[in-house]
């Protein structure tokens, strides 16, 4: 049965799974985390700012006080990733004079999200 345009539910679900398009997605995501750890060693820990009422609703800010900020919203199909493994690109933007904010957000697997969706 089609649930959206020409997609069945199973076909639509596959569109949200990166491994459908990139067989090495797990390796790439693991590399993001390793590079982000190195970035924090180089730059120091970011300032964490809370924008919501849950632990997930926070962002890590690198380069506080700059006139411009690039906000990085991680991928992960709303089921994986987070702000900590999203620091890998910070230096590029800091070197260009901008701040860098890695946003955290609820994942659909989070209990807080499930509770709020009721």
N, C-alpha and C positions, 0 to 999 in steps of 0.2 A: 504494500500500500504506500502511495506517495504521501509524504507529510509536508514537504516544502518543495515547490516547483517540481522538478523531475526526480527528486531524491526520496528514497525510502529512509526510514529512521536509521538503519545500519549504514547506508551510504552517507547520510548527513553526519553521523557520529565519526566516520572515518575522516571527514574534512577537518575535524578538530584535533586530530592526532598527527603530530609532526612526523612520526615514524612512517606514515603513509607516503610522505614525500621525500624524506631524508632518512635513509637507513642508518646513518651515523648520528642521529639526533642525540642519543644518550651521550656519546663521546663529545659532541660539541657542547652540550649543556654542562658536562663535567669540566670541560676546559674553561668555560665561562667562570665557574667557581674557583678554579685554580688561579686563573688570571686576576680575578677579583681579590683573592687573598694576597697576591703579590702587590696589587695596587694599594691595598690598605697598609702593607708594610712600607711601601714607598711614600705614600701620602699621609699616613696616619688614619686613625678612625674618624669617620664622618660625624657630623652633628646629626642626631636623629630627631626629627620633628614629627609630632603626632598631629594628624589631621582629622581623626575620627574618634570613635568611642571604643574601638577594639585594638588589640595588640597588632593586628594585621594592617591597620590604617595608620601607617607611618611612612616617612621617607628618609633616606639617608642623603644628606647634603654635603657635597665636597665643594670647597671654594666659596665659603660663606662671604657675603658682603660684595659680591660682584654684581654689576649692573644687569647682566644677562644670565639666564639659567636655562640649560637644556634639561628637560624632564624625560627620563627614560622609563617607559612603561614596558616591562618585560613581557615576553610571550609565555607560552606554556599551556595554552588552551584552558586557562583558568584552573588547571589541576596541578601544576608544578611551577617551579622557579620562585623567585622572591627578590627582595631588594639586595640582600647580601651577595648573591652571585651575579649581580648586575652592575658591579662597580668597574668591570673590566675596561670600559671606554672612558672613564673619568678623565684620565690624563690628557687625552686628545682635546677635550673641550677646555680643560683648565689651561693648557698651553695656548689655546686660542683666545683666552681671556674670559671665558664664560664659566659659571658654576655648573655643577652637574648634580642632578637629583635623581636617585634611583628610587622609584615608587614601590611601596609595598601595598598589597591589596588582599582582600579575601580570596581564597581559592574555593571552588565549589565543594571541595572535600572538607573544608573547615566546619567544625561544629557550630561556630558562631554564625556563619553564613546560613547553614541549614536552618538554624533556629529563627533567624530573622526573616527567612523566606516563607515561614508559616503564616 
